[in-house]
Amino acid sequence: MVEKIYELRLKAVDVYQLLDALDTRAECYEKTALYLDEGVLDEPFIIEEVTDAGEARGIAEHFRAVQAEIQRQIAE
């Protein structure tokens, strides 16, 4: 099955808002993974619903990869 590729045209301010949102979501999953690994919260946050720390890390990595791809395209 071939994945669909979308080409979007957005105002720069909206693209940077998307990047900020991706960063926030990735950070939430990174903190969740850390909590599931160590059992400690260094600051209050909502723990994401995942099966384990590995899943949380995988989701965070996906958000970071999308963020990096958008930044790569901006740089072109």
N, CA, C and O atoms as a Tripos MOL2 file, in Angstrom:
@<TRIPOS>MOLECULE
protein
  304   303    76     0     0
PROTEIN
NO_CHARGES

@<TRIPOS>ATOM
      1 N           0.8400   -1.1840    0.0000 N.3       1 MET1
      2 CA          0.0000    0.0000    0.0000 C.3       1 MET1
      3 C           0.8850    1.2470    0.0000 C.2       1 MET1
      4 O           1.8230    1.3460    0.7910 O.2       1 MET1
      5 N           0.5920    2.1710   -0.8630 N.am      2 VAL2
      6 CA          1.3510    3.4110   -0.9780 C.3       2 VAL2
      7 C           0.7780    4.4460   -0.0170 C.2       2 VAL2
      8 O          -0.4300    4.6760    0.0220 O.2       2 VAL2
      9 N           1.6680    5.0660    0.7570 N.am      3 GLU3
     10 CA          1.2160    6.1120    1.6680 C.3       3 GLU3
     11 C           0.8540    7.3670    0.9000 C.2       3 GLU3
     12 O           1.5170    7.7220   -0.0750 O.2       3 GLU3
     13 N          -0.2040    8.0390    1.3420 N.am      4 LYS4
     14 CA         -0.5690    9.3130    0.7380 C.3       4 LYS4
     15 C           0.4100   10.3830    1.2110 C.2       4 LYS4
     16 O           0.8540   10.3720    2.3590 O.2       4 LYS4
     17 N           0.7340   11.2900    0.3260 N.am      5 ILE5
     18 CA          1.5790   12.4330    0.6530 C.3       5 ILE5
     19 C           0.7490   13.6850    0.3990 C.2       5 ILE5
     20 O           0.1610   13.8420   -0.6710 O.2       5 ILE5
     21 N           0.7030   14.5650    1.3780 N.am      6 TYR6
     22 CA         -0.0370   15.8110    1.2440 C.3       6 TYR6
     23 C           0.9390   16.9750    1.1440 C.2       6 TYR6
     24 O           1.9340   17.0280    1.8660 O.2       6 TYR6
     25 N           0.6540   17.8750    0.2710 N.am      7 GLU7
     26 CA          1.4290   19.1040    0.1710 C.3       7 GLU7
     27 C           0.5290   20.2230    0.6740 C.2       7 GLU7
     28 O          -0.5470   20.4610    0.1260 O.2       7 GLU7
     29 N           0.9780   20.9030    1.7180 N.am      8 LEU8
     30 CA          0.1780   21.9520    2.3490 C.3       8 LEU8
     31 C           0.7960   23.3190    2.0960 C.2       8 LEU8
     32 O           2.0170   23.4630    2.0320 O.2       8 LEU8
     33 N          -0.0400   24.2880    1.9590 N.am      9 ARG9
     34 CA          0.4180   25.6710    1.8540 C.3       9 ARG9
     35 C          -0.1800   26.4160    3.0380 C.2       9 ARG9
     36 O          -1.3940   26.5920    3.1290 O.2       9 ARG9
     37 N           0.6780   26.8430    3.9300 N.am     10 LEU10
     38 CA          0.2430   27.5220    5.1450 C.3      10 LEU10
     39 C           1.0620   28.7860    5.3530 C.2      10 LEU10
     40 O           2.1840   28.9050    4.8610 O.2      10 LEU10
     41 N           0.4910   29.7130    6.0790 N.am     11 LYS11
     42 CA          1.2460   30.9020    6.4760 C.3      11 LYS11
     43 C           2.3750   30.4620    7.3980 C.2      11 LYS11
     44 O           2.2360   29.4950    8.1480 O.2      11 LYS11
     45 N           3.4850   31.1730    7.3380 N.am     12 ALA12
     46 CA          4.6450   30.8340    8.1630 C.3      12 ALA12
     47 C           4.2760   30.7510    9.6410 C.2      12 ALA12
     48 O           4.7170   29.8410   10.3410 O.2      12 ALA12
     49 N           3.4810   31.6820   10.1090 N.am     13 VAL13
     50 CA          3.1050   31.6870   11.5250 C.3      13 VAL13
     51 C           2.3810   30.3900   11.8980 C.2      13 VAL13
     52 O           2.5570   29.8740   13.0020 O.2      13 VAL13
     53 N           1.5700   29.8690   10.9800 N.am     14 ASP14
     54 CA          0.8550   28.6220   11.2550 C.3      14 ASP14
     55 C           1.7990   27.4210   11.2640 C.2      14 ASP14
     56 O           1.6280   26.4990   12.0620 O.2      14 ASP14
     57 N           2.7800   27.4330   10.3890 N.am     15 VAL15
     58 CA          3.7670   26.3620   10.3680 C.3      15 VAL15
     59 C           4.5410   26.3440   11.6840 C.2      15 VAL15
     60 O           4.7830   25.2780   12.2490 O.2      15 VAL15
     61 N           4.9260   27.5070   12.1640 N.am     16 TYR16
     62 CA          5.6680   27.5610   13.4250 C.3      16 TYR16
     63 C           4.7890   27.1720   14.6060 C.2      16 TYR16
     64 O           5.2910   26.6360   15.5940 O.2      16 TYR16
     65 N           3.4970   27.4300   14.5230 N.am     17 GLN17
     66 CA          2.5750   26.9590   15.5580 C.3      17 GLN17
     67 C           2.5020   25.4290   15.5450 C.2      17 GLN17
     68 O           2.4630   24.7980   16.6010 O.2      17 GLN17
     69 N           2.4850   24.8370   14.3480 N.am     18 LEU18
     70 CA          2.5000   23.3780   14.2390 C.3      18 LEU18
     71 C           3.7820   22.7910   14.8330 C.2      18 LEU18
     72 O           3.7410   21.7880   15.5450 O.2      18 LEU18
     73 N           4.9070   23.4170   14.5370 N.am     19 LEU19
     74 CA          6.1810   22.9430   15.0930 C.3      19 LEU19
     75 C           6.1640   23.0060   16.6120 C.2      19 LEU19
     76 O           6.6420   22.0920   17.2840 O.2      19 LEU19
     77 N           5.6140   24.0800   17.1470 N.am     20 ASP20
     78 CA          5.5240   24.2280   18.5980 C.3      20 ASP20
     79 C           4.6280   23.1400   19.1980 C.2      20 ASP20
     80 O           4.9480   22.5670   20.2390 O.2      20 ASP20
     81 N           3.5140   22.8640   18.5360 N.am     21 ALA21
     82 CA          2.5970   21.8240   19.0280 C.3      21 ALA21
     83 C           3.2610   20.4470   18.9750 C.2      21 ALA21
     84 O           3.1130   19.6540   19.9050 O.2      21 ALA21
     85 N           3.9860   20.1590   17.9000 N.am     22 LEU22
     86 CA          4.6990   18.8810   17.8100 C.3      22 LEU22
     87 C           5.7380   18.7600   18.9160 C.2      22 LEU22
     88 O           5.9090   17.6880   19.4960 O.2      22 LEU22
     89 N           6.4260   19.8470   19.2070 N.am     23 ASP23
     90 CA          7.4200   19.8430   20.2790 C.3      23 ASP23
     91 C           6.7600   19.5570   21.6250 C.2      23 ASP23
     92 O           7.2760   18.7750   22.4230 O.2      23 ASP23
     93 N           5.6240   20.1900   21.8710 N.am     24 THR24
     94 CA          4.9050   19.9960   23.1290 C.3      24 THR24
     95 C           4.4380   18.5550   23.2760 C.2      24 THR24
     96 O           4.5810   17.9630   24.3460 O.2      24 THR24
     97 N           3.8800   17.9850   22.2100 N.am     25 ARG25
     98 CA          3.4030   16.6070   22.2730 C.3      25 ARG25
     99 C           4.5670   15.6340   22.4740 C.2      25 ARG25
    100 O           4.4740   14.7070   23.2790 O.2      25 ARG25
    101 N           5.6580   15.8480   21.7420 N.am     26 ALA26
    102 CA          6.8270   14.9790   21.9050 C.3      26 ALA26
    103 C           7.3290   15.0310   23.3430 C.2      26 ALA26
    104 O           7.6520   14.0000   23.9320 O.2      26 ALA26
    105 N           7.3940   16.2210   23.8970 N.am     27 GLU27
    106 CA          7.8710   16.3780   25.2720 C.3      27 GLU27
    107 C           6.9720   15.6220   26.2550 C.2      27 GLU27
    108 O           7.4690   15.0100   27.2010 O.2      27 GLU27
    109 N           5.6570   15.6610   26.0390 N.am     28 CYS28
    110 CA          4.7360   14.9320   26.9240 C.3      28 CYS28
    111 C           5.0240   13.4300   26.9000 C.2      28 CYS28
    112 O           5.0320   12.7810   27.9460 O.2      28 CYS28
    113 N           5.2580   12.8840   25.7190 N.am     29 TYR29
    114 CA          5.5460   11.4510   25.6120 C.3      29 TYR29
    115 C           6.9360   11.1220   26.1450 C.2      29 TYR29
    116 O           7.1400   10.0520   26.7180 O.2      29 TYR29
    117 N           7.8930   12.0300   25.9640 N.am     30 GLU30
    118 CA          9.2270   11.8150   26.5330 C.3      30 GLU30
    119 C           9.1620   11.7850   28.0570 C.2      30 GLU30
    120 O           9.7990   10.9420   28.6880 O.2      30 GLU30
    121 N           8.4000   12.6960   28.6470 N.am     31 LYS31
    122 CA          8.2420   12.7200   30.1060 C.3      31 LYS31
    123 C           7.4980   11.4750   30.5930 C.2      31 LYS31
    124 O           7.8100   10.9330   31.6530 O.2      31 LYS31
    125 N           6.5210   11.0330   29.8170 N.am     32 THR32
    126 CA          5.7990    9.8120   30.1730 C.3      32 THR32
    127 C           6.7460    8.6220   30.1860 C.2      32 THR32
    128 O           6.7180    7.8160   31.1170 O.2      32 THR32
    129 N           7.5850    8.5050   29.1610 N.am     33 ALA33
    130 CA          8.5560    7.4030   29.1070 C.3      33 ALA33
    131 C           9.4870    7.4600   30.3080 C.2      33 ALA33
    132 O           9.7690    6.4350   30.9290 O.2      33 ALA33
    133 N           9.9610    8.6420   30.6310 N.am     34 LEU34
    134 CA         10.8550    8.8060   31.7790 C.3      34 LEU34
    135 C          10.1580    8.3840   33.0710 C.2      34 LEU34
    136 O          10.7420    7.6920   33.9050 O.2      34 LEU34
    137 N           8.9080    8.8060   33.2290 N.am     35 TYR35
    138 CA          8.1520    8.4250   34.4210 C.3      35 TYR35
    139 C           7.9780    6.9050   34.4900 C.2      35 TYR35
    140 O           8.1520    6.3030   35.5500 O.2      35 TYR35
    141 N           7.6350    6.2950   33.3610 N.am     36 LEU36
    142 CA          7.4240    4.8410   33.3620 C.3      36 LEU36
    143 C           8.7230    4.0850   33.6130 C.2      36 LEU36
    144 O           8.7030    2.9920   34.1800 O.2      36 LEU36
    145 N           9.8510    4.6540   33.1960 N.am     37 ASP37
    146 CA         11.1540    4.0250   33.4450 C.3      37 ASP37
    147 C          11.6090    4.1930   34.8870 C.2      37 ASP37
    148 O          12.1100    3.2520   35.5020 O.2      37 ASP37
    149 N          11.4300    5.4090   35.4270 N.am     38 GLU38
    150 CA         12.0130    5.7420   36.7270 C.3      38 GLU38
    151 C          10.9990    5.8860   37.8580 C.2      38 GLU38
    152 O          11.3700    5.8250   39.0300 O.2      38 GLU38
    153 N           9.7240    6.0770   37.5190 N.am     39 GLY39
    154 CA          8.6910    6.2140   38.5380 C.3      39 GLY39
    155 C           8.7240    7.5260   39.2890 C.2      39 GLY39
    156 O           8.1680    7.6300   40.3820 O.2      39 GLY39
    157 N           9.3680    8.5290   38.7180 N.am     40 VAL40
    158 CA          9.5100    9.8160   39.3940 C.3      40 VAL40
    159 C           9.0390   10.9300   38.4730 C.2      40 VAL40
    160 O           9.3210   10.9270   37.2750 O.2      40 VAL40
    161 N           8.3150   11.8850   39.0560 N.am     41 LEU41
    162 CA          7.9030   13.0880   38.3370 C.3      41 LEU41
    163 C           8.7080   14.2620   38.8750 C.2      41 LEU41
    164 O           8.6780   14.5250   40.0770 O.2      41 LEU41
    165 N           9.4300   14.9780   38.0050 N.am     42 ASP42
    166 CA         10.1720   16.1450   38.4720 C.3      42 ASP42
    167 C           9.3080   17.4020   38.4530 C.2      42 ASP42
    168 O           9.6440   18.4080   39.0770 O.2      42 ASP42
    169 N           8.1950   17.3340   37.7310 N.am     43 GLU43
    170 CA          7.2460   18.4410   37.6880 C.3      43 GLU43
    171 C           5.8850   17.8570   37.3270 C.2      43 GLU43
    172 O           5.8130   16.8040   36.6950 O.2      43 GLU43
    173 N           4.8100   18.5280   37.7210 N.am     44 PRO44
    174 CA          3.4840   17.9950   37.3910 C.3      44 PRO44
    175 C           3.2380   18.0080   35.8730 C.2      44 PRO44
    176 O           3.5280   18.9970   35.1990 O.2      44 PRO44
    177 N           2.7120   16.9210   35.3560 N.am     45 PHE45
    178 CA          2.2820   16.8540   33.9710 C.3      45 PHE45
    179 C           1.3280   15.6780   33.8220 C.2      45 PHE45
    180 O           1.2610   14.8090   34.6910 O.2      45 PHE45
    181 N           0.6010   15.6550   32.7270 N.am     46 ILE46
    182 CA         -0.3430   14.5820   32.4800 C.3      46 ILE46
    183 C           0.3910   13.4280   31.8080 C.2      46 ILE46
    184 O           1.0220   13.6030   30.7650 O.2      46 ILE46
    185 N           0.3050   12.2680   32.4040 N.am     47 ILE47
    186 CA          0.9490   11.0760   31.8490 C.3      47 ILE47
    187 C           0.0850   10.5740   30.6940 C.2      47 ILE47
    188 O          -1.1220   10.3890   30.8460 O.2      47 ILE47
    189 N           0.7100   10.3570   29.5470 N.am     48 GLU48
    190 CA         -0.0020    9.9010   28.3600 C.3      48 GLU48
    191 C          -0.4020    8.4420   28.5130 C.2      48 GLU48
    192 O           0.2720    7.6780   29.2030 O.2      48 GLU48
    193 N          -1.4860    8.0590   27.8760 N.am     49 GLU49
    194 CA         -1.9740    6.6850   27.9460 C.3      49 GLU49
    195 C          -1.2380    5.8270   26.9140 C.2      49 GLU49
    196 O          -1.4970    5.9150   25.7140 O.2      49 GLU49
    197 N          -0.3290    5.0070   27.4000 N.am     50 VAL50
    198 CA          0.4610    4.1010   26.5670 C.3      50 VAL50
    199 C           0.5970    2.7700   27.2940 C.2      50 VAL50
    200 O           0.2930    2.6670   28.4830 O.2      50 VAL50
    201 N           1.0550    1.7560   26.5740 N.am     51 THR51
    202 CA          1.2140    0.4410   27.2140 C.3      51 THR51
    203 C           2.5100    0.3340   28.0030 C.2      51 THR51
    204 O           2.5830   -0.3890   28.9970 O.2      51 THR51
    205 N           3.5550    1.0750   27.5460 N.am     52 ASP52
    206 CA          4.8320    1.0200   28.2520 C.3      52 ASP52
    207 C           5.7280    2.1870   27.7970 C.2      52 ASP52
    208 O           5.3650    2.9620   26.9120 O.2      52 ASP52
    209 N           6.8890    2.2830   28.4190 N.am     53 ALA53
    210 CA          7.8190    3.3760   28.1190 C.3      53 ALA53
    211 C           8.3020    3.3230   26.6730 C.2      53 ALA53
    212 O           8.5280    4.3640   26.0570 O.2      53 ALA53
    213 N           8.4620    2.1200   26.1280 N.am     54 GLY54
    214 CA          8.9110    1.9840   24.7460 C.3      54 GLY54
    215 C           7.9210    2.5840   23.7640 C.2      54 GLY54
    216 O           8.3110    3.2410   22.7980 O.2      54 GLY54
    217 N           6.6450    2.3560   24.0150 N.am     55 GLU55
    218 CA          5.6250    2.9460   23.1490 C.3      55 GLU55
    219 C           5.6590    4.4670   23.2470 C.2      55 GLU55
    220 O           5.5540    5.1600   22.2350 O.2      55 GLU55
    221 N           5.8060    4.9810   24.4540 N.am     56 ALA56
    222 CA          5.8660    6.4330   24.6490 C.3      56 ALA56
    223 C           7.0600    7.0230   23.9050 C.2      56 ALA56
    224 O           6.9400    8.0590   23.2510 O.2      56 ALA56
    225 N           8.2130    6.3610   24.0090 N.am     57 ARG57
    226 CA          9.4010    6.8370   23.2890 C.3      57 ARG57
    227 C           9.1870    6.8000   21.7780 C.2      57 ARG57
    228 O           9.6000    7.7190   21.0710 O.2      57 ARG57
    229 N           8.5480    5.7500   21.2840 N.am     58 GLY58
    230 CA          8.2790    5.6320   19.8560 C.3      58 GLY58
    231 C           7.3850    6.7480   19.3380 C.2      58 GLY58
    232 O           7.6220    7.2940   18.2600 O.2      58 GLY58
    233 N           6.3660    7.0830   20.1030 N.am     59 ILE59
    234 CA          5.4650    8.1710   19.7100 C.3      59 ILE59
    235 C           6.2190    9.4980   19.7380 C.2      59 ILE59
    236 O           6.0770   10.3140   18.8270 O.2      59 ILE59
    237 N           7.0150    9.7120   20.7740 N.am     60 ALA60
    238 CA          7.8130   10.9440   20.8610 C.3      60 ALA60
    239 C           8.7630   11.0490   19.6810 C.2      60 ALA60
    240 O           8.9090   12.1200   19.0900 O.2      60 ALA60
    241 N           9.4100    9.9450   19.3350 N.am     61 GLU61
    242 CA         10.3400    9.9380   18.1980 C.3      61 GLU61
    243 C           9.6170   10.2540   16.8920 C.2      61 GLU61
    244 O          10.1640   10.9380   16.0260 O.2      61 GLU61
    245 N           8.3960    9.7600   16.7530 N.am     62 HIS62
    246 CA          7.6170   10.0570   15.5470 C.3      62 HIS62
    247 C           7.3290   11.5560   15.4510 C.2      62 HIS62
    248 O           7.5070   12.1620   14.3940 O.2      62 HIS62
    249 N           6.8840   12.1470   16.5620 N.am     63 PHE63
    250 CA          6.6260   13.5930   16.5630 C.3      63 PHE63
    251 C           7.9010   14.3670   16.2320 C.2      63 PHE63
    252 O           7.8550   15.3410   15.4800 O.2      63 PHE63
    253 N           9.0260   13.9470   16.7820 N.am     64 ARG64
    254 CA         10.3040   14.6220   16.5010 C.3      64 ARG64
    255 C          10.6900   14.4770   15.0280 C.2      64 ARG64
    256 O          11.2370   15.4050   14.4330 O.2      64 ARG64
    257 N          10.4060   13.3090   14.4420 N.am     65 ALA65
    258 CA         10.7310   13.0890   13.0330 C.3      65 ALA65
    259 C           9.8730   13.9720   12.1280 C.2      65 ALA65
    260 O          10.3760   14.5320   11.1540 O.2      65 ALA65
    261 N           8.6030   14.1000   12.4380 N.am     66 VAL66
    262 CA          7.7230   14.9820   11.6560 C.3      66 VAL66
    263 C           8.2100   16.4190   11.7800 C.2      66 VAL66
    264 O           8.2770   17.1470   10.7900 O.2      66 VAL66
    265 N           8.5440   16.8160   12.9820 N.am     67 GLN67
    266 CA          9.0620   18.1600   13.2380 C.3      67 GLN67
    267 C          10.3350   18.4030   12.4150 C.2      67 GLN67
    268 O          10.4830   19.4570   11.7970 O.2      67 GLN67
    269 N          11.2340   17.4470   12.4080 N.am     68 ALA68
    270 CA         12.4870   17.5830   11.6680 C.3      68 ALA68
    271 C          12.2340   17.6770   10.1640 C.2      68 ALA68
    272 O          12.9110   18.4350    9.4690 O.2      68 ALA68
    273 N          11.2760   16.9220    9.6630 N.am     69 GLU69
    274 CA         10.9600   16.9670    8.2260 C.3      69 GLU69
    275 C          10.3840   18.3330    7.8430 C.2      69 GLU69
    276 O          10.7220   18.8730    6.7890 O.2      69 GLU69
    277 N           9.5360   18.8840    8.6760 N.am     70 ILE70
    278 CA          9.0070   20.2200    8.3910 C.3      70 ILE70
    279 C          10.1330   21.2400    8.4080 C.2      70 ILE70
    280 O          10.1960   22.1030    7.5320 O.2      70 ILE70
    281 N          11.0210   21.1550    9.3880 N.am     71 GLN71
    282 CA         12.1410   22.0840    9.4510 C.3      71 GLN71
    283 C          13.0820   21.9290    8.2570 C.2      71 GLN71
    284 O          13.6350   22.9140    7.7680 O.2      71 GLN71
    285 N          13.2610   20.6980    7.7910 N.am     72 ARG72
    286 CA         14.0870   20.4630    6.6120 C.3      72 ARG72
    287 C          13.4790   21.1540    5.3900 C.2      72 ARG72
    288 O          14.1860   21.7760    4.5970 O.2      72 ARG72
    289 N          12.1600   21.0340    5.2550 N.am     73 GLN73
    290 CA         11.4990   21.6380    4.1120 C.3      73 GLN73
    291 C          11.5280   23.1600    4.1940 C.2      73 GLN73
    292 O          11.6320   23.8270    3.1640 O.2      73 GLN73
    293 N          11.4400   23.7110    5.3790 N.am     74 ILE74
    294 CA         11.5430   25.1650    5.5480 C.3      74 ILE74
    295 C          12.9030   25.6420    5.0910 C.2      74 ILE74
    296 O          13.0170   26.6940    4.4620 O.2      74 ILE74
    297 N          13.9310   24.8800    5.4010 N.am     75 ALA75
    298 CA         15.3070   25.2660    5.0740 C.3      75 ALA75
    299 C          15.5930   25.2300    3.5700 C.2      75 ALA75
    300 O          16.5190   25.8930    3.1030 O.2      75 ALA75
    301 N          14.8140   24.4710    2.8200 N.am     76 GLU76
    302 CA         15.0480   24.3490    1.3760 C.3      76 GLU76
    303 C          14.7400   25.6300    0.6240 C.2      76 GLU76
    304 O          14.8890   25.6800   -0.5970 O.2      76 GLU76
@<TRIPOS>BOND
     1     1     2 1
     2     2     3 1
     3     3     4 2
     4     3     5 am
     5     5     6 1
     6     6     7 1
     7     7     8 2
     8     7     9 am
     9     9    10 1
    10    10    11 1
    11    11    12 2
    12    11    13 am
    13    13    14 1
    14    14    15 1
    15    15    16 2
    16    15    17 am
    17    17    18 1
    18    18    19 1
    19    19    20 2
    20    19    21 am
    21    21    22 1
    22    22    23 1
    23    23    24 2
    24    23    25 am
    25    25    26 1
    26    26    27 1
    27    27    28 2
    28    27    29 am
    29    29    30 1
    30    30    31 1
    31    31    32 2
    32    31    33 am
    33    33    34 1
    34    34    35 1
    35    35    36 2
    36    35    37 am
    37    37    38 1
    38    38    39 1
    39    39    40 2
    40    39    41 am
    41    41    42 1
    42    42    43 1
    43    43    44 2
    44    43    45 am
    45    45    46 1
    46    46    47 1
    47    47    48 2
    48    47    49 am
    49    49    50 1
    50    50    51 1
    51    51    52 2
    52    51    53 am
    53    53    54 1
    54    54    55 1
    55    55    56 2
    56    55    57 am
    57    57    58 1
    58    58    59 1
    59    59    60 2
    60    59    61 am
    61    61    62 1
    62    62    63 1
    63    63    64 2
    64    63    65 am
    65    65    66 1
    66    66    67 1
    67    67    68 2
    68    67    69 am
    69    69    70 1
    70    70    71 1
    71    71    72 2
    72    71    73 am
    73    73    74 1
    74    74    75 1
    75    75    76 2
    76    75    77 am
    77    77    78 1
    78    78    79 1
    79    79    80 2
    80    79    81 am
    81    81    82 1
    82    82    83 1
    83    83    84 2
    84    83    85 am
    85    85    86 1
    86    86    87 1
    87    87    88 2
    88    87    89 am
    89    89    90 1
    90    90    91 1
    91    91    92 2
    92    91    93 am
    93    93    94 1
    94    94    95 1
    95    95    96 2
    96    95    97 am
    97    97    98 1
    98    98    99 1
    99    99   100 2
   100    99   101 am
   101   101   102 1
   102   102   103 1
   103   103   104 2
   104   103   105 am
   105   105   106 1
   106   106   107 1
   107   107   108 2
   108   107   109 am
   109   109   110 1
   110   110   111 1
   111   111   112 2
   112   111   113 am
   113   113   114 1
   114   114   115 1
   115   115   116 2
   116   115   117 am
   117   117   118 1
   118   118   119 1
   119   119   120 2
   120   119   121 am
   121   121   122 1
   122   122   123 1
   123   123   124 2
   124   123   125 am
   125   125   126 1
   126   126   127 1
   127   127   128 2
   128   127   129 am
   129   129   130 1
   130   130   131 1
   131   131   132 2
   132   131   133 am
   133   133   134 1
   134   134   135 1
   135   135   136 2
   136   135   137 am
   137   137   138 1
   138   138   139 1
   139   139   140 2
   140   139   141 am
   141   141   142 1
   142   142   143 1
   143   143   144 2
   144   143   145 am
   145   145   146 1
   146   146   147 1
   147   147   148 2
   148   147   149 am
   149   149   150 1
   150   150   151 1
   151   151   152 2
   152   151   153 am
   153   153   154 1
   154   154   155 1
   155   155   156 2
   156   155   157 am
   157   157   158 1
   158   158   159 1
   159   159   160 2
   160   159   161 am
   161   161   162 1
   162   162   163 1
   163   163   164 2
   164   163   165 am
   165   165   166 1
   166   166   167 1
   167   167   168 2
   168   167   169 am
   169   169   170 1
   170   170   171 1
   171   171   172 2
   172   171   173 am
   173   173   174 1
   174   174   175 1
   175   175   176 2
   176   175   177 am
   177   177   178 1
   178   178   179 1
   179   179   180 2
   180   179   181 am
   181   181   182 1
   182   182   183 1
   183   183   184 2
   184   183   185 am
   185   185   186 1
   186   186   187 1
   187   187   188 2
   188   187   189 am
   189   189   190 1
   190   190   191 1
   191   191   192 2
   192   191   193 am
   193   193   194 1
   194   194   195 1
   195   195   196 2
   196   195   197 am
   197   197   198 1
   198   198   199 1
   199   199   200 2
   200   199   201 am
   201   201   202 1
   202   202   203 1
   203   203   204 2
   204   203   205 am
   205   205   206 1
   206   206   207 1
   207   207   208 2
   208   207   209 am
   209   209   210 1
   210   210   211 1
   211   211   212 2
   212   211   213 am
   213   213   214 1
   214   214   215 1
   215   215   216 2
   216   215   217 am
   217   217   218 1
   218   218   219 1
   219   219   220 2
   220   219   221 am
   221   221   222 1
   222   222   223 1
   223   223   224 2
   224   223   225 am
   225   225   226 1
   226   226   227 1
   227   227   228 2
   228   227   229 am
   229   229   230 1
   230   230   231 1
   231   231   232 2
   232   231   233 am
   233   233   234 1
   234   234   235 1
   235   235   236 2
   236   235   237 am
   237   237   238 1
   238   238   239 1
   239   239   240 2
   240   239   241 am
   241   241   242 1
   242   242   243 1
   243   243   244 2
   244   243   245 am
   245   245   246 1
   246   246   247 1
   247   247   248 2
   248   247   249 am
   249   249   250 1
   250   250   251 1
   251   251   252 2
   252   251   253 am
   253   253   254 1
   254   254   255 1
   255   255   256 2
   256   255   257 am
   257   257   258 1
   258   258   259 1
   259   259   260 2
   260   259   261 am
   261   261   262 1
   262   262   263 1
   263   263   264 2
   264   263   265 am
   265   265   266 1
   266   266   267 1
   267   267   268 2
   268   267   269 am
   269   269   270 1
   270   270   271 1
   271   271   272 2
   272   271   273 am
   273   273   274 1
   274   274   275 1
   275   275   276 2
   276   275   277 am
   277   277   278 1
   278   278   279 1
   279   279   280 2
   280   279   281 am
   281   281   282 1
   282   282   283 1
   283   283   284 2
   284   283   285 am
   285   285   286 1
   286   286   287 1
   287   287   288 2
   288   287   289 am
   289   289   290 1
   290   290   291 1
   291   291   292 2
   292   291   293 am
   293   293   294 1
   294   294   295 1
   295   295   296 2
   296   295   297 am
   297   297   298 1
   298   298   299 1
   299   299   300 2
   300   299   301 am
   301   301   302 1
   302   302   303 1
   303   303   304 2
@<TRIPOS>SUBSTRUCTURE
     1 MET1         2 RESIDUE 1 A MET
     2 VAL2         6 RESIDUE 1 A VAL
     3 GLU3        10 RESIDUE 1 A GLU
     4 LYS4        14 RESIDUE 1 A LYS
     5 ILE5        18 RESIDUE 1 A ILE
     6 TYR6        22 RESIDUE 1 A TYR
     7 GLU7        26 RESIDUE 1 A GLU
     8 LEU8        30 RESIDUE 1 A LEU
     9 ARG9        34 RESIDUE 1 A ARG
    10 LEU10       38 RESIDUE 1 A LEU
    11 LYS11       42 RESIDUE 1 A LYS
    12 ALA12       46 RESIDUE 1 A ALA
    13 VAL13       50 RESIDUE 1 A VAL
    14 ASP14       54 RESIDUE 1 A ASP
    15 VAL15       58 RESIDUE 1 A VAL
    16 TYR16       62 RESIDUE 1 A TYR
    17 GLN17       66 RESIDUE 1 A GLN
    18 LEU18       70 RESIDUE 1 A LEU
    19 LEU19       74 RESIDUE 1 A LEU
    20 ASP20       78 RESIDUE 1 A ASP
    21 ALA21       82 RESIDUE 1 A ALA
    22 LEU22       86 RESIDUE 1 A LEU
    23 ASP23       90 RESIDUE 1 A ASP
    24 THR24       94 RESIDUE 1 A THR
    25 ARG25       98 RESIDUE 1 A ARG
    26 ALA26      102 RESIDUE 1 A ALA
    27 GLU27      106 RESIDUE 1 A GLU
    28 CYS28      110 RESIDUE 1 A CYS
    29 TYR29      114 RESIDUE 1 A TYR
    30 GLU30      118 RESIDUE 1 A GLU
    31 LYS31      122 RESIDUE 1 A LYS
    32 THR32      126 RESIDUE 1 A THR
    33 ALA33      130 RESIDUE 1 A ALA
    34 LEU34      134 RESIDUE 1 A LEU
    35 TYR35      138 RESIDUE 1 A TYR
    36 LEU36      142 RESIDUE 1 A LEU
    37 ASP37      146 RESIDUE 1 A ASP
    38 GLU38      150 RESIDUE 1 A GLU
    39 GLY39      154 RESIDUE 1 A GLY
    40 VAL40      158 RESIDUE 1 A VAL
    41 LEU41      162 RESIDUE 1 A LEU
    42 ASP42      166 RESIDUE 1 A ASP
    43 GLU43      170 RESIDUE 1 A GLU
    44 PRO44      174 RESIDUE 1 A PRO
    45 PHE45      178 RESIDUE 1 A PHE
    46 ILE46      182 RESIDUE 1 A ILE
    47 ILE47      186 RESIDUE 1 A ILE
    48 GLU48      190 RESIDUE 1 A GLU
    49 GLU49      194 RESIDUE 1 A GLU
    50 VAL50      198 RESIDUE 1 A VAL
    51 THR51      202 RESIDUE 1 A THR
    52 ASP52      206 RESIDUE 1 A ASP
    53 ALA53      210 RESIDUE 1 A ALA
    54 GLY54      214 RESIDUE 1 A GLY
    55 GLU55      218 RESIDUE 1 A GLU
    56 ALA56      222 RESIDUE 1 A ALA
    57 ARG57      226 RESIDUE 1 A ARG
    58 GLY58      230 RESIDUE 1 A GLY
    59 ILE59      234 RESIDUE 1 A ILE
    60 ALA60      238 RESIDUE 1 A ALA
    61 GLU61      242 RESIDUE 1 A GLU
    62 HIS62      246 RESIDUE 1 A HIS
    63 PHE63      250 RESIDUE 1 A PHE
    64 ARG64      254 RESIDUE 1 A ARG
    65 ALA65      258 RESIDUE 1 A ALA
    66 VAL66      262 RESIDUE 1 A VAL
    67 GLN67      266 RESIDUE 1 A GLN
    68 ALA68      270 RESIDUE 1 A ALA
    69 GLU69      274 RESIDUE 1 A GLU
    70 ILE70      278 RESIDUE 1 A ILE
    71 GLN71      282 RESIDUE 1 A GLN
    72 ARG72      286 RESIDUE 1 A ARG
    73 GLN73      290 RESIDUE 1 A GLN
    74 ILE74      294 RESIDUE 1 A ILE
    75 ALA75      298 RESIDUE 1 A ALA
    76 GLU76      302 RESIDUE 1 A GLU
